[in-house]
């Protein structure tokens, strides 16, 4: 199976846009590396390379001397400054310090100690004496994603993006990453689960008629995620008038995961193994019992080495280890085999296949129903992991058709194009599942602060006397589709407090706070009182509508109260008019009696007529019995017709519409009174989303850091320019020595060389810590005398060229004036003399300036510059331009022309007369050949006339 194609998937012509977005980012924010995909109009999906031309960027930030460094720049200095380089910040999002994932991060020799901050209501990291929230640190990485996109060549700023998240992220983590994106000034179109993004990328070109079940196994740096996906197709119309066509679609049926098992787990085991070996060597040489794990720099070096070992052992059976001067001037040298690696990681490898069973259980399918397996994620390259997976799926072949590192970012970018109105892409249907149970608890708003609340089973449990009113309902179950809505309704006459929370389940990650959001729904009591004042009995019916978005965010989206009132209304209706109908019936009976006798007479006449017709129609040789038979048949026919006519008359009488009249009647109707309720939202628990005040504070902090980064880059640019100019002076004096010697003295050249040497010495001494303003002043001080000398050298060659060009132009003007004497007679001699006078002035200026420059000191400022020379022709060009636009006088008609015109008119008259004569002759019998000759002569005459007219126009 070939990997999915990118080019045919995108029909990236612009639609009528609701937004002016020209590009969308798909960001796979892993725990160790970030991958950025880009979709632009009229371009295929592509991965954005960073400033070092790498396709993935380390998720870390280095804080050094008030400046920030990202990616490879931070990674290269992490071993020297681990205490200033926070990494894996996404693991901390939306979690408290006691969360299992945070505890595991600490156990893996994390260089920071996450502490709970009550003001922020979440964990914070202290870097160089300043506290940062995980949202702020992730926002810095996302801002760097925007920067590398701009450096990649995207001209307009990118605002829209889709972010990938692990499937086990709860609403706390999802809210936190949305807050980080807002800090980075990114508009998140959607959040998409990592495996779902990979499945979408895999399904771009798929259009399976029969459903196929795929299992996606994803082992990244921080976790293992498994998803069961069903691919199928359905018929869909692109527009109202388009034909139906088959489009591909997929739905996630179930998911399983291990949130603390990944490539970083293997790295940590290798670090511990190497630390133990080094401790033996170190303690033996120094005679103490210290532990190298307490040395941050040494551990940073071992973590880098461990990652390298894991990669090499995925393809090789052994690897020699060498770390120069690991600690205390002691080198660490050892050797490790793949078998040893698998031995020290055996318990981790045993956990690798467990999520597969959990995913199949949620999807409610068996191994036999799986059609294929797809492996993604960097850590799945470990051979023992593949062996464990293959064993768990019954020996099925492991597919590796996707790019294990980039497929999630590419799928996220395609999803962004799918949900955005700025792009038209091939439609791919998609649905995901909710892996947790979400429930709501309702109580009276006044009782929400009670220490103990009683829960009633069932949504519509009855309220007992003396009990507090409360209700409990499950709104979203495990396996419910994302993007769904659920409405609960109940009768209530008081304001309501709603607590939305997770229910304990086997899928809910350990350490997750149960409370999601809380709402105060106000306006119910006021509405109930208004209805009571109107005389309505009973309680309003309150409806609360909840939505679980496709990004996995659950929230209350609508709250309203409804009260029904039975009202009596008068309506005008139609009824039968009995008196009118009785009178009509009496008249109808009288009329029928009078008409009965004439009808019988008419029947006898019809019978006689039919008998006569029957006799006439018989043939002369007909038999007597045949005639009788025909007569009898005719009699029967007449009798039947008479009976039918009578029946029709009776039916018409019955069908005759009865007279009706209108009257006013009273009816009962239901009238609805609806009131939108006021909803206030707030959060409880140890970890809460950003408030507007905290958001503003964090944005101010990031803006200040961004300004410092800008100043640092400007300072670096100033330093580079200053150093480059030092080398420029030296090279210029050497390369253009002959020219520069003509315009400078020996003392001037020595002064220039001396200034360059002094500048270099200052830069590597005092200038090492100098600020931007100092460098700008020093650059001006260095460049001013050098630029004067180099300018004189440049002018030495430029002035003669400019003078030569001016002289040639002036000569052309003189030639033009001479030509105008014959070709432009309407230009007077005085006007030509004015132009020539200006030419003489320009030539005089040239002679004067050239002589003055020859007499001047070549080492001083030039008498005139090459840029002054072209301006001497501006007045001349202006005068010549005006003269060229001067209109010619109209030609005066003389007697000769008049005579020619009269002759031409006479010729035209004769020609017309000949034509008329020719027409007459043709009518009298002229031959075809004669007619043709006359026609040719006429055309010649016409052509001659036209030619004469054309010549006259030109004159």
Helices and strands as residue ranges (DSSP letters): G 7-9, E 23-29, E 33-40, E 46-47, E 57-58, E 60-64, E 67-70, H 71-78, G 82-84, E 85-87, G 89-92, H 100-107, E 115-117, E 122-127, E 130-133, H 134-152, E 160-165, H 171-183, E 187-193, H 194-202, E 212-219, E 224-237, E 244-258, H 263-286, G 292-294, H 296-313, E 318-327, E 330-337, H 338-344, H 346-351, H 354-363, G 367-369, E 372-376, G 378-381, H 383-392, E 398-399, H 407-419, E 429-431, E 438-444, G 445-447, E 470-476, E 485-491, E 496-502, E 515-522, H 524-533, E 541-548, E 554-576, H 578-617, H 624-655, E 660-676, E 678-682, H 692-735, H 737-743, H 746-763, G 766-769, H 772-823, H 829-855, H 866-869, G 870-873, H 874-884, H 895-924, H 928-954
